[in-house]
Amino acid sequence: MNFLKFFKILLTSAIFMIFSFVASADKEIKIGVIFDYTGPLAGGGSDLQALGVKIVIDHFNKKGGVEGYKINAVYADAQSKPEVAINEATRLVEQEKVDMLLGFYSSAQCVPVSAKLNAMKKFMWITTCISPAVLKDRNLKYVFRPQVHGGKYGEYSVDFLKGTSKEKLGIDPKKLKVAIIHEDGPYGSGVAGGNESQAKKHGMNIVLKEGYSSTAPDLSSLVTKLKRKRPDVILHTGYNPDITLFLRQAKEQGLKFKALIGHGAGYGVADKLFDAIGSDANYIYNVDPVSIWLLNPKSIAPGLPEITKLVGEEYMKAKPDTKSKSAHVGMGASNSYVFFSDVLPRAIKKYGGIDTESLRKAALDTNIPAGGTLLGYGVKFPKDGSSNMMGQNQLAAPVVMQYIDREIKISWPKNLQTADPVLPLPKSSPYAK
């Protein structure tokens, strides 16, 4: 009798476990992932950001998902066009019935898409799109960006110049002649705004500030203006191929300067620069979140160095011809890892699910200290009504890197420096003054 009772209990437990497993297996979060897989933005870094995101999604799915939820990623190509990005976002929400959207590379896409998704009350997690205009003074309720915003990029390159001009160039920062050039979309304009305000704050001499279309077929007139103004340093924000076009025409027309500092996007893919202009790319600077492969593993939380290693291995499997690992892959990986390891588990466990409000509340609770992400910085979003940049990570910061023989060196800040910055350009550079 006791045995029969025990057998019934065992059978009931087994049936319950089977049903629980089936029910768990049916649970999923459907995520629309939008990047530029074609068009000029793809080669400028969007496809690499997308790769970092996919590596992380695949990693979590191999582990069984997040808190019993499988990640069903629906990938869409924005084709380097804002109108396509808007259409794809709408399609994913209305037809594919995704629970949220993640990704996005171009700020020109993020500005309209974020407004549309916020109006539709859909959660949006931005991995890139650095323009301040995406979030500034818009009070978007359901849009979050763990990435550094462009104003910080612009400020940081100027702070680097202030900290090195006297020592390296023998020029007082207030006498330094600075030119600011940029693509005229939200991304370029946002970074250039940060350049300008910080340069004025430090009393620097801005000799030229000019925007141009990223699709311009000719930038020779801009080069001519720069030649007339004779800047010591050029601060450039662009995508690609406009960066390559500018550098080629600058060489052809004999433009000379002491330093060139880029700000992410096209400047964030070292291999593309070297493939396009060869050794002329040596000693160019780039402002971006640090490449995750350059951080000291001891400076980030336990368990994260293993994720960095995994991302690097999967990166090389997908792109075996890579010579210099692009920071873009690490950015996509880190910013998506924050969502899947911190925000999503909290939404499910604390707030009961994956609906928009649960995801929003979970994101607002995020409080990751410095060293708690693959990029080294922390993550914390402003509380409702406390900032004019709602949804912006308040703890994100970039670094200044320099490219030397396809290797990436950290030049600034000094506590993260892996090599002394080469400044001014050596005589071997065709741009050297």
RANORDA-V105971 format. One record per backbone hydrogen bond with DSSP energy under -0.5 kcal/mol. CO is the residue of the C=O (numbers start at 0). NH is the residue of the N-H. If there is no record, write none. Layout:
BEGIN
co=CO nh=NH
co=CO nh=NH
END
This chain:
BEGIN
co=0 nh=4
co=1 nh=5
co=2 nh=6
co=3 nh=7
co=4 nh=8
co=5 nh=9
co=6 nh=10
co=7 nh=11
co=8 nh=12
co=9 nh=13
co=10 nh=14
co=11 nh=15
co=12 nh=16
co=13 nh=17
co=14 nh=18
co=15 nh=19
co=16 nh=20
co=17 nh=21
co=18 nh=22
co=19 nh=23
co=20 nh=24
co=21 nh=25
co=22 nh=26
co=23 nh=26
co=26 nh=69
co=27 nh=29
co=28 nh=30
co=28 nh=71
co=29 nh=98
co=29 nh=99
co=30 nh=32
co=30 nh=73
co=31 nh=33
co=31 nh=101
co=32 nh=34
co=32 nh=75
co=33 nh=103
co=34 nh=36
co=34 nh=77
co=38 nh=41
co=38 nh=42
co=39 nh=43
co=40 nh=45
co=41 nh=44
co=41 nh=46
co=44 nh=48
co=45 nh=49
co=46 nh=50
co=47 nh=51
co=48 nh=52
co=49 nh=53
co=50 nh=54
co=51 nh=55
co=52 nh=56
co=53 nh=57
co=54 nh=58
co=55 nh=59
co=56 nh=60
co=57 nh=61
co=58 nh=62
co=59 nh=64
co=60 nh=63
co=64 nh=66
co=65 nh=68
co=67 nh=69
co=68 nh=65
co=69 nh=28
co=69 nh=71
co=70 nh=72
co=71 nh=30
co=72 nh=74
co=73 nh=32
co=75 nh=34
co=75 nh=77
co=77 nh=80
co=80 nh=84
co=81 nh=85
co=82 nh=86
co=83 nh=87
co=84 nh=88
co=85 nh=89
co=86 nh=90
co=87 nh=91
co=88 nh=92
co=89 nh=93
co=90 nh=94
co=90 nh=95
co=91 nh=97
co=98 nh=122
co=99 nh=31
co=100 nh=124
co=101 nh=33
co=102 nh=126
co=102 nh=127
co=103 nh=127
co=104 nh=128
co=105 nh=108
co=105 nh=109
co=106 nh=110
co=107 nh=111
co=108 nh=112
co=109 nh=113
co=110 nh=114
co=111 nh=115
co=112 nh=116
co=113 nh=117
co=114 nh=118
co=115 nh=119
co=116 nh=121
co=117 nh=120
co=122 nh=100
co=123 nh=125
co=123 nh=143
co=124 nh=102
co=124 nh=126
co=125 nh=145
co=125 nh=146
co=129 nh=149
co=130 nh=133
co=131 nh=134
co=131 nh=135
co=134 nh=137
co=134 nh=138
co=141 nh=123
co=143 nh=125
co=144 nh=392
co=148 nh=151
co=148 nh=152
co=149 nh=153
co=150 nh=154
co=151 nh=155
co=152 nh=156
co=153 nh=157
co=154 nh=158
co=155 nh=159
co=156 nh=160
co=157 nh=161
co=158 nh=162
co=159 nh=163
co=160 nh=163
co=160 nh=164
co=163 nh=167
co=163 nh=168
co=164 nh=168
co=164 nh=169
co=164 nh=170
co=165 nh=169
co=171 nh=174
co=171 nh=175
co=172 nh=175
co=175 nh=177
co=175 nh=204
co=176 nh=231
co=176 nh=232
co=177 nh=206
co=177 nh=207
co=178 nh=180
co=178 nh=234
co=179 nh=209
co=180 nh=236
co=181 nh=211
co=184 nh=188
co=185 nh=189
co=186 nh=190
co=187 nh=191
co=188 nh=192
co=189 nh=193
co=190 nh=194
co=191 nh=195
co=192 nh=196
co=193 nh=197
co=194 nh=198
co=195 nh=199
co=196 nh=200
co=197 nh=201
co=198 nh=203
co=199 nh=202
co=203 nh=205
co=204 nh=177
co=204 nh=206
co=207 nh=179
co=209 nh=181
co=211 nh=183
co=212 nh=215
co=218 nh=222
co=219 nh=223
co=220 nh=224
co=221 nh=225
co=222 nh=226
co=223 nh=227
co=224 nh=228
co=225 nh=229
co=225 nh=230
co=231 nh=257
co=231 nh=258
co=232 nh=178
co=233 nh=235
co=233 nh=260
co=234 nh=180
co=235 nh=262
co=236 nh=182
co=237 nh=265
co=240 nh=244
co=241 nh=245
co=242 nh=246
co=243 nh=247
co=244 nh=248
co=245 nh=249
co=246 nh=250
co=247 nh=251
co=248 nh=252
co=249 nh=254
co=250 nh=253
co=256 nh=432
co=257 nh=423
co=257 nh=424
co=258 nh=233
co=259 nh=261
co=259 nh=284
co=260 nh=235
co=261 nh=286
co=263 nh=266
co=264 nh=267
co=265 nh=268
co=267 nh=269
co=267 nh=326
co=267 nh=327
co=268 nh=272
co=269 nh=273
co=270 nh=274
co=271 nh=275
co=272 nh=276
co=273 nh=277
co=276 nh=279
co=277 nh=280
co=278 nh=281
co=280 nh=283
co=283 nh=402
co=284 nh=261
co=285 nh=287
co=285 nh=400
co=287 nh=398
co=290 nh=293
co=290 nh=294
co=295 nh=298
co=296 nh=299
co=300 nh=303
co=300 nh=304
co=302 nh=306
co=303 nh=307
co=304 nh=308
co=305 nh=309
co=306 nh=310
co=307 nh=311
co=308 nh=312
co=309 nh=313
co=310 nh=314
co=311 nh=315
co=312 nh=316
co=313 nh=317
co=314 nh=318
co=318 nh=321
co=325 nh=328
co=325 nh=329
co=326 nh=330
co=327 nh=331
co=328 nh=332
co=329 nh=333
co=330 nh=334
co=331 nh=335
co=332 nh=336
co=333 nh=337
co=334 nh=338
co=335 nh=339
co=336 nh=340
co=337 nh=341
co=337 nh=342
co=338 nh=343
co=341 nh=345
co=342 nh=346
co=343 nh=347
co=344 nh=348
co=345 nh=349
co=345 nh=350
co=346 nh=352
co=347 nh=351
co=354 nh=358
co=355 nh=359
co=356 nh=360
co=357 nh=361
co=358 nh=362
co=359 nh=363
co=360 nh=364
co=362 nh=365
co=365 nh=380
co=366 nh=368
co=367 nh=378
co=368 nh=371
co=370 nh=300
co=372 nh=375
co=375 nh=370
co=378 nh=367
co=379 nh=393
co=382 nh=385
co=387 nh=136
co=388 nh=391
co=390 nh=144
co=391 nh=381
co=392 nh=395
co=394 nh=377
co=398 nh=287
co=398 nh=400
co=399 nh=410
co=399 nh=411
co=400 nh=285
co=401 nh=403
co=401 nh=408
co=402 nh=282
co=403 nh=406
co=406 nh=403
co=406 nh=408
co=408 nh=401
co=408 nh=410
co=409 nh=417
co=409 nh=418
co=411 nh=399
co=412 nh=415
co=412 nh=416
co=413 nh=416
co=420 nh=422
co=425 nh=428
co=428 nh=431
co=430 nh=256
END
